[in-house]
Amino acid sequence: MIALSLAEIAAVVGGQTHDIPDPSVQVTGPVVRDSREAGPGSLFVAFAGERVDGHDFAAAVVEAGAAAVLASRPVGVPAIVVEDVQAALGALARHVVRRLGTTLVALTGSAGKTSTKDLIAQVLQRKAPTVWTPGSFNNEIGLPLTALSATEETKFLVLEMGARGIGHIRYLTDLTPPKIGLVLNVGTAHIGEFGGREQIAQAKGELVEALPEDGAAILNADDPLVRAMASRTKAKVILFGESGEADVRAENVRLTDSGQPAFTLHTPSGASDVTMRLYGEHHVSNALAAAAVAHELGMSAEEIATSLSEAGSLSRWRMEVTERPDGATVVNDAYNANPESMRAALRALAAMGKGRRTWAVLGKMAELGDEALAEHDAVGRLAVRLNVSKLVAVGGREASWLQLGAYNEGSWGEESVHVSDAQAAVDLLRSELRPGDVVLVKASRSVGLESVAQALVETGAEGEVSAR
């Protein structure tokens, strides 16, 4: 974070200083909520959670060098005490962002946010110092913490914004007002909480409503609900997609033999060829979104294409591909799942596995509400249509719906199997996986199927292991 004195911070957040001998002492290190990350000059934010109360670690973080604690009560060590720690954290982020004057790029969407954010960060980093959201740190706590990691040298701040209801993105944009706003898509992720795709569109569109007149709204030309958001902003509108009407578009889209997308990128400033290191055709749309942001910020088509061709995944368990010594390939996409991302991953598996035996190890997609049965059934059916060799449905009721969808789609469905948990999936695959096979592992985060992928990778490298 930029250097601020404890007195300045207290004034910004409306707090009272306690046990601070010298209010002129500056916070020169990061703002953290994990006590293990506290170090010299840091500011520790003490949240009182259901299981752990950050206030209990106040003495330890100060001993580790933290300048002070942002707390809701006195803690016996230097502290700035406020009524609402979350609100104070947001106020501090708002102050720092406005003081820095950094160009802020915000993005949202039902699927692909993190992968696209990682692409944008890697492309912009070639142009100037860039700070971006780590992983999926995209809520009312993660977003201000990311913003506070910017310094005077930061030119671009790329922030992923998540939403679980109307007003969530509006709150985040109030904390960190964007200059460029990107909306990727409107799908069915969290549809059980929102109540319908129209409500999801209403929530995601709060991002473009927050843009200034001299800003830019970057919208997916291939998604009607996103494209319609153009009427909700006074900012310049830039369309991306495969549509001929898109300002930034892809032509000659294809997949390499290994399942990596290649295409010709067209921007208003020129065209250039891209061959990505990532896997799956769905990354073409993500790449176009990143290209539209980069073009708006002054990068040439050639610079953008080179950056996209060199970019990798910065976040774990998102189409993370490991080639085992025996020739089997493990694709760990287990960080999260929704119907759109599940379909994209299955298509990527089919492309990667041409001429090879393929396995789809799938689990529950959470927060689908009344659509849960139909969506799980549809994913099981799609696996059959894509000629995936074997479906392993892991878990309870939702897994049974996946398996039933595959079975009802046709005779291939007899190759599907329903197992109770991750260890059962590992045991099955350990006994039946052959050299050259390709395995996709994917489910919602709560299922924890990354343990299956990790066990398979370790089995290939070291011998028998169990899911942890």
C-alpha positions as CSV (number, residue, x, y, z in Angstrom):
1,M,0.0,0.0,0.0
2,I,1.0,3.6,-0.4
3,A,2.6,4.9,2.8
4,L,0.0,6.4,5.2
5,S,0.3,7.4,8.8
6,L,-1.9,5.7,11.4
7,A,-3.4,9.2,12.1
8,E,-4.3,9.5,8.4
9,I,-5.8,6.1,8.3
10,A,-7.9,6.8,11.4
11,A,-9.2,10.0,9.9
12,V,-10.1,8.2,6.6
13,V,-12.0,5.4,8.2
14,G,-13.5,7.4,11.0
15,G,-11.8,5.4,13.7
16,Q,-10.3,6.0,17.1
17,T,-6.6,5.3,17.9
18,H,-5.9,3.0,20.9
19,D,-2.5,2.1,22.4
20,I,-0.7,4.0,19.7
21,P,2.2,6.0,21.2
22,D,3.1,7.7,17.9
23,P,0.2,8.3,15.5
24,S,2.7,9.5,12.9
25,V,4.0,5.9,12.4
26,Q,3.4,4.9,8.9
27,V,1.9,1.8,7.3
28,T,4.4,0.9,4.6
29,G,3.6,-2.8,4.2
30,P,0.6,-4.6,2.9
31,V,-2.9,-4.6,4.4
32,V,-3.7,-8.2,5.4
33,R,-6.5,-10.2,7.0
34,D,-4.4,-13.4,7.5
35,S,-2.2,-13.1,10.5
36,R,0.4,-15.3,8.9
37,E,0.9,-12.6,6.2
38,A,1.6,-9.8,8.7
39,G,5.1,-8.4,8.6
40,P,7.0,-5.1,9.1
41,G,4.9,-2.1,8.5
42,S,1.7,-4.0,7.7
43,L,-1.8,-3.2,8.8
44,F,-3.7,-6.3,10.1
45,V,-7.5,-6.2,9.5
46,A,-9.2,-8.2,12.3
47,F,-12.5,-9.8,11.3
48,A,-14.6,-11.7,13.8
49,G,-15.7,-14.8,11.9
50,E,-17.8,-17.8,13.0
51,R,-14.8,-20.0,13.7
52,V,-11.9,-17.6,14.1
53,D,-11.7,-14.1,15.6
54,G,-8.9,-12.1,14.1
55,H,-8.7,-9.9,17.3
56,D,-7.2,-12.9,19.0
57,F,-4.1,-12.6,16.8
58,A,-3.5,-8.9,17.5
59,A,-0.6,-9.3,19.8
60,A,1.1,-11.8,17.5
61,V,0.9,-9.6,14.4
62,V,2.3,-6.6,16.1
63,E,5.1,-8.8,17.4
64,A,5.7,-9.8,13.8
65,G,6.1,-6.1,12.9
66,A,2.6,-4.9,12.0
67,A,2.2,-1.2,12.5
68,A,-1.3,-1.6,13.9
69,V,-4.6,-3.5,13.8
70,L,-7.8,-2.3,12.3
71,A,-10.3,-3.6,14.8
72,S,-13.8,-3.4,16.2
73,R,-12.6,-3.2,19.8
74,P,-9.3,-2.3,21.7
75,V,-6.9,-5.2,21.7
76,G,-4.1,-4.1,24.0
77,V,-1.7,-3.3,21.1
78,P,-1.7,-0.4,18.6
79,A,-5.1,-0.3,17.0
80,I,-7.5,1.8,15.0
81,V,-10.9,0.9,16.4
82,V,-14.0,1.3,14.2
83,E,-17.7,0.2,14.4
84,D,-17.6,-1.8,11.2
85,V,-14.3,-3.3,10.1
86,Q,-15.6,-4.2,6.6
87,A,-16.9,-0.7,6.0
88,A,-13.6,0.8,7.2
89,L,-11.6,-1.4,4.9
90,G,-13.8,-0.3,2.0
91,A,-13.4,3.4,2.9
92,L,-9.6,3.0,3.1
93,A,-9.5,1.3,-0.4
94,R,-11.7,4.1,-1.8
95,H,-9.3,6.7,-0.5
96,V,-6.2,5.0,-1.8
97,V,-7.6,4.4,-5.3
98,R,-8.7,8.0,-5.7
99,R,-5.4,9.3,-4.4
100,L,-3.4,7.1,-6.8
101,G,-5.4,7.9,-10.0
102,T,-4.6,4.5,-11.4
103,T,-6.6,3.3,-14.4
104,L,-9.0,0.8,-13.0
105,V,-10.3,-2.1,-15.1
106,A,-13.2,-4.0,-13.5
107,L,-14.8,-7.2,-15.0
108,T,-17.7,-9.4,-14.1
109,G,-19.7,-12.3,-15.7
110,S,-21.2,-15.6,-14.9
111,A,-18.3,-17.7,-16.2
112,G,-14.7,-17.1,-17.1
113,K,-14.0,-14.1,-14.8
114,T,-10.9,-15.4,-13.3
115,S,-9.3,-16.8,-16.5
116,T,-10.1,-13.5,-18.3
117,K,-8.7,-11.4,-15.4
118,D,-5.5,-13.4,-15.6
119,L,-5.3,-12.8,-19.3
120,I,-5.9,-9.1,-19.0
121,A,-3.2,-8.9,-16.2
122,Q,-0.6,-10.6,-18.3
123,V,-1.3,-8.5,-21.4
124,L,-1.3,-5.2,-19.6
125,Q,1.8,-6.1,-17.6
126,R,3.7,-5.9,-20.8
127,K,2.8,-2.3,-21.1
128,A,3.1,-1.0,-17.6
129,P,3.1,-2.1,-13.9
130,T,-0.2,-3.9,-13.2
131,V,-1.9,-5.1,-10.0
132,W,-4.7,-7.7,-10.3
133,T,-7.1,-9.8,-8.2
134,P,-5.4,-12.9,-6.9
135,G,-7.4,-16.0,-7.6
136,S,-11.1,-15.3,-7.1
137,F,-10.6,-12.7,-4.4
138,N,-13.6,-10.8,-5.8
139,N,-15.9,-9.9,-2.9
140,E,-16.4,-7.1,-0.5
141,I,-13.3,-8.1,1.4
142,G,-11.0,-9.4,-1.3
143,L,-11.6,-6.5,-3.7
144,P,-10.5,-3.7,-1.3
145,L,-7.5,-5.8,-0.1
146,T,-6.4,-6.1,-3.7
147,A,-6.9,-2.4,-4.4
148,L,-4.8,-1.6,-1.3
149,S,-1.9,-3.5,-2.8
150,A,-1.5,-0.9,-5.5
151,T,1.4,1.5,-5.2
152,E,2.5,4.8,-6.8
153,E,4.1,2.7,-9.6
154,T,0.9,0.9,-10.4
155,K,-0.5,2.0,-13.8
156,F,-3.3,-0.5,-14.2
157,L,-5.5,-2.0,-11.5
158,V,-7.5,-5.0,-12.7
159,L,-10.3,-6.1,-10.4
160,E,-12.6,-9.1,-10.7
161,M,-16.1,-8.4,-9.3
162,G,-18.4,-11.2,-8.1
163,A,-22.1,-10.9,-7.2
164,R,-24.6,-13.0,-5.4
165,G,-27.5,-10.5,-5.6
166,I,-28.7,-7.2,-6.8
167,G,-26.6,-4.3,-5.5
168,H,-23.5,-6.2,-4.8
169,I,-21.6,-4.9,-7.8
170,R,-22.9,-1.4,-7.2
171,Y,-21.3,-1.6,-3.8
172,L,-18.0,-2.8,-5.2
173,T,-17.9,0.0,-7.8
174,D,-18.6,2.6,-5.1
175,L,-15.4,1.4,-3.3
176,T,-13.3,1.2,-6.5
177,P,-14.8,3.3,-9.3
178,P,-13.8,1.7,-12.7
179,K,-12.7,3.6,-15.8
180,I,-13.2,0.5,-18.0
181,G,-15.9,-2.1,-17.3
182,L,-16.1,-5.5,-18.9
183,V,-19.1,-7.8,-18.8
184,L,-18.3,-11.3,-20.2
185,N,-21.6,-13.1,-20.1
186,V,-24.9,-13.8,-18.4
187,G,-25.3,-17.5,-17.6
188,T,-26.8,-19.6,-14.9
189,A,-24.2,-19.5,-12.1
190,H,-25.9,-18.7,-8.8
191,I,-29.3,-18.7,-10.6
192,G,-30.8,-20.3,-7.5
193,E,-29.9,-17.1,-5.5
194,F,-30.8,-14.6,-8.2
195,G,-34.1,-16.2,-9.4
196,G,-33.4,-16.0,-13.2
197,R,-31.1,-14.9,-15.9
198,E,-32.8,-11.5,-16.2
199,Q,-32.0,-10.8,-12.6
200,I,-28.4,-11.9,-13.1
201,A,-28.2,-9.5,-16.1
202,Q,-29.6,-6.7,-13.9
203,A,-26.9,-7.3,-11.3
204,K,-24.0,-7.6,-13.8
205,G,-25.1,-4.5,-15.6
206,E,-24.5,-2.4,-12.4
207,L,-20.9,-2.4,-13.6
208,V,-21.5,-0.4,-16.8
209,E,-23.9,1.9,-14.9
210,A,-20.9,2.9,-12.7
211,L,-18.7,4.0,-15.6
212,P,-17.9,7.7,-16.3
213,E,-18.8,9.3,-19.6
214,D,-15.1,9.2,-20.6
215,G,-14.9,5.5,-19.7
216,A,-15.4,2.4,-21.8
217,A,-17.9,-0.4,-21.5
218,I,-16.6,-3.6,-23.1
219,L,-19.5,-5.9,-23.9
220,N,-19.9,-9.4,-25.3
221,A,-21.5,-9.0,-28.8
222,D,-22.4,-12.7,-28.8
223,D,-24.5,-12.6,-25.6
224,P,-27.8,-10.7,-26.1
225,L,-28.3,-9.9,-22.4
226,V,-24.8,-8.4,-22.2
227,R,-25.1,-6.5,-25.5
228,A,-28.3,-5.0,-24.3
229,M,-26.4,-3.3,-21.4
230,A,-25.1,-0.7,-23.9
231,S,-28.3,1.2,-23.1
232,R,-27.4,1.4,-19.4
233,T,-24.2,3.5,-19.8
234,K,-23.0,6.9,-21.1
235,A,-19.5,5.5,-21.6
236,K,-18.2,4.5,-25.0
237,V,-19.2,0.9,-25.9
238,I,-16.8,-1.6,-27.4
239,L,-18.1,-4.9,-28.6
240,F,-16.0,-8.1,-28.6
241,G,-16.9,-11.6,-29.9
242,E,-17.1,-13.7,-33.0
243,S,-19.9,-11.6,-34.4
244,G,-19.1,-9.6,-37.6
245,E,-20.4,-6.5,-35.8
246,A,-17.8,-6.8,-33.0
247,D,-15.1,-4.2,-32.8
248,V,-12.6,-6.8,-31.5
249,R,-13.3,-10.2,-33.1
250,A,-11.9,-13.6,-33.9
251,E,-11.8,-15.2,-37.3
252,N,-10.6,-18.6,-38.4
253,V,-11.1,-20.1,-35.0
254,R,-9.7,-23.6,-34.6
255,L,-8.1,-25.9,-32.1
256,T,-4.6,-27.4,-32.3
257,D,-4.2,-31.2,-32.0
258,S,-3.6,-30.7,-28.3
259,G,-6.8,-28.7,-27.8
260,Q,-5.4,-25.2,-27.6
261,P,-7.3,-22.4,-29.4
262,A,-5.9,-20.5,-32.4
263,F,-7.4,-17.7,-34.3
264,T,-6.8,-14.4,-36.1
265,L,-7.4,-11.4,-33.9
266,H,-9.0,-8.4,-35.5
267,T,-9.0,-5.0,-33.8
268,P,-9.6,-1.5,-35.1
269,S,-5.9,-1.0,-35.3
270,G,-5.0,-4.2,-37.2
271,A,-5.0,-8.0,-37.2
272,S,-2.6,-10.6,-35.9
273,D,-2.6,-14.4,-35.3
274,V,-2.9,-15.9,-31.8
275,T,-2.2,-19.5,-30.7
276,M,-2.9,-19.8,-27.0
277,R,-1.2,-21.9,-24.3
278,L,-4.5,-22.5,-22.5
279,Y,-6.9,-25.3,-23.4
280,G,-10.4,-25.2,-24.8
281,E,-12.2,-23.1,-27.3
282,H,-14.1,-21.1,-24.6
283,H,-10.8,-19.2,-24.0
284,V,-11.3,-17.5,-27.4
285,S,-14.0,-15.3,-25.9
286,N,-11.9,-14.6,-22.8
287,A,-9.0,-13.7,-25.0
288,L,-11.1,-11.3,-27.1
289,A,-12.3,-9.6,-23.9
290,A,-8.8,-9.1,-22.8
291,A,-7.8,-7.9,-26.3
292,A,-10.6,-5.3,-26.2
293,V,-9.4,-3.9,-22.9
294,A,-5.8,-3.8,-24.1
295,H,-6.8,-2.1,-27.4
296,E,-8.7,0.6,-25.4
297,L,-5.6,1.2,-23.4
298,G,-3.4,1.8,-26.4
299,M,-1.8,-1.6,-27.3
300,S,-1.4,-2.7,-30.9
301,A,-2.8,-5.8,-32.4
302,E,0.6,-7.4,-32.6
303,E,1.5,-6.6,-29.0
304,I,-1.8,-8.0,-27.8
305,A,-1.5,-11.2,-30.0
306,T,2.0,-11.8,-28.7
307,S,0.9,-11.4,-25.1
308,L,-2.1,-13.7,-25.5
309,S,0.0,-16.3,-27.1
310,E,2.4,-16.3,-24.3
311,A,-0.1,-16.1,-21.4
312,G,-0.7,-19.0,-19.1
313,S,-3.0,-19.7,-16.2
314,L,-2.2,-17.7,-13.0
315,S,-4.9,-19.4,-10.8
316,R,-4.9,-22.9,-9.6
317,W,-7.2,-25.7,-10.6
318,R,-8.6,-24.0,-13.7
319,M,-7.9,-26.3,-16.7
320,E,-4.6,-27.1,-15.1
321,V,-3.0,-29.8,-17.4
322,T,-0.5,-32.3,-16.1
323,E,1.1,-34.9,-18.3
324,R,2.0,-38.0,-16.3
325,P,5.2,-40.0,-17.0
326,D,3.0,-42.9,-18.2
327,G,1.4,-40.7,-20.9
328,A,-1.9,-40.1,-19.1
329,T,-3.1,-36.5,-19.0
330,V,-4.9,-35.1,-15.9
331,V,-7.0,-31.9,-16.4
332,N,-7.7,-30.3,-13.0
333,D,-10.6,-27.8,-13.5
334,A,-12.0,-28.5,-10.0
335,Y,-12.0,-24.9,-8.6
336,N,-15.6,-24.4,-9.4
337,A,-18.4,-25.3,-11.8
338,N,-21.6,-24.0,-13.4
339,P,-23.5,-25.2,-16.4
340,E,-21.6,-23.0,-18.8
341,S,-18.1,-23.8,-17.5
342,M,-19.0,-27.5,-17.3
343,R,-20.0,-27.6,-21.0
344,A,-16.9,-25.7,-22.0
345,A,-14.7,-28.1,-20.0
346,L,-16.3,-31.1,-21.6
347,R,-15.8,-29.7,-25.1
348,A,-12.2,-29.1,-24.2
349,L,-11.8,-32.7,-23.0
350,A,-13.3,-33.9,-26.3
351,A,-10.8,-31.8,-28.3
352,M,-7.8,-32.8,-26.2
353,G,-8.7,-36.5,-26.3
354,K,-9.1,-37.1,-30.0
355,G,-7.9,-40.6,-30.7
356,R,-7.5,-41.3,-27.0
357,R,-9.7,-42.6,-24.2
358,T,-11.3,-39.8,-22.2
359,W,-12.7,-39.7,-18.7
360,A,-15.0,-37.0,-17.2
361,V,-14.9,-37.1,-13.4
362,L,-17.7,-34.7,-12.5
363,G,-19.6,-33.6,-9.3
364,K,-22.3,-31.3,-8.1
365,M,-22.9,-27.8,-9.6
366,A,-24.1,-25.7,-6.6
367,E,-26.6,-22.9,-6.3
368,L,-28.8,-23.8,-9.3
369,G,-32.1,-23.8,-7.4
370,D,-35.0,-25.3,-9.3
371,E,-32.8,-25.7,-12.4
372,A,-30.5,-28.2,-10.7
373,L,-32.0,-31.4,-11.9
374,A,-32.3,-30.3,-15.6
375,E,-28.8,-28.8,-15.7
376,H,-27.1,-31.9,-14.2
377,D,-29.1,-34.1,-16.6
378,A,-28.1,-31.9,-19.5
379,V,-24.4,-32.2,-18.6
380,G,-24.6,-35.9,-18.5
381,R,-26.3,-36.0,-21.9
382,L,-23.6,-33.7,-23.4
383,A,-20.9,-36.1,-22.2
384,V,-22.5,-38.8,-24.3
385,R,-22.9,-36.5,-27.4
386,L,-19.2,-35.6,-27.2
387,N,-18.3,-39.3,-27.1
388,V,-16.5,-39.0,-23.8
389,S,-15.4,-42.6,-23.1
390,K,-16.5,-42.8,-19.5
391,L,-18.4,-40.5,-17.0
392,V,-17.6,-40.9,-13.3
393,A,-20.3,-39.0,-11.4
394,V,-19.1,-38.3,-7.8
395,G,-21.3,-37.6,-4.8
396,G,-24.9,-37.7,-3.9
397,R,-28.2,-36.7,-5.5
398,E,-26.7,-34.3,-8.1
399,A,-24.2,-36.9,-9.2
400,S,-27.0,-39.4,-9.7
401,W,-28.7,-36.9,-12.0
402,L,-25.5,-36.6,-14.1
403,Q,-25.3,-40.3,-14.4
404,L,-29.0,-40.6,-15.3
405,G,-28.7,-38.0,-18.0
406,A,-25.9,-40.0,-19.6
407,Y,-27.7,-43.2,-19.3
408,N,-30.9,-41.8,-20.8
409,E,-29.1,-40.2,-23.7
410,G,-28.1,-43.5,-25.3
411,S,-26.4,-46.8,-25.0
412,W,-23.1,-45.2,-24.2
413,G,-24.6,-44.1,-20.9
414,E,-24.0,-47.7,-19.7
415,E,-20.3,-46.7,-19.6
416,S,-21.1,-44.1,-16.9
417,V,-20.7,-44.9,-13.2
418,H,-21.9,-43.2,-10.0
419,V,-19.5,-43.3,-7.0
420,S,-20.0,-42.1,-3.5
421,D,-17.0,-39.8,-2.9
422,A,-13.6,-38.6,-4.1
423,Q,-11.7,-41.6,-2.6
424,A,-14.0,-44.0,-4.5
425,A,-13.3,-42.1,-7.7
426,V,-9.5,-42.3,-7.1
427,D,-9.8,-46.1,-6.4
428,L,-11.7,-46.6,-9.7
429,L,-9.4,-44.6,-11.8
430,R,-6.3,-46.1,-10.2
431,S,-7.4,-49.5,-11.3
432,E,-8.7,-48.6,-14.7
433,L,-6.7,-45.7,-16.0
434,R,-4.4,-46.6,-18.9
435,P,-1.3,-44.8,-20.4
436,G,-2.5,-42.2,-22.9
437,D,-5.9,-41.6,-21.3
438,V,-7.2,-38.0,-20.6
439,V,-9.0,-37.3,-17.4
440,L,-11.1,-34.1,-16.7
441,V,-11.9,-33.4,-13.0
442,K,-14.6,-30.8,-12.4
443,A,-17.2,-29.8,-9.8
444,S,-18.3,-26.9,-7.6
445,R,-15.7,-25.9,-5.0
446,S,-17.7,-27.3,-2.1
447,V,-17.2,-30.8,-3.5
448,G,-13.4,-30.7,-3.3
449,L,-12.7,-32.8,-6.3
450,E,-9.2,-31.2,-6.7
451,S,-8.1,-34.1,-4.4
452,V,-8.9,-36.6,-7.1
453,A,-6.8,-34.7,-9.6
454,Q,-3.9,-34.3,-7.2
455,A,-4.1,-38.0,-6.3
456,L,-4.0,-39.0,-9.9
457,V,-1.0,-36.7,-10.6
458,E,0.9,-38.1,-7.6
459,T,0.0,-41.7,-8.4
460,G,1.6,-41.2,-11.8
461,A,4.7,-39.7,-10.3
462,E,5.2,-41.7,-7.2
463,G,2.9,-44.7,-7.0
464,E,-0.2,-45.4,-4.9
465,V,-1.6,-42.5,-3.0
466,S,-5.1,-41.6,-1.6
467,A,-7.2,-38.5,-2.1
468,R,-6.8,-36.0,0.7
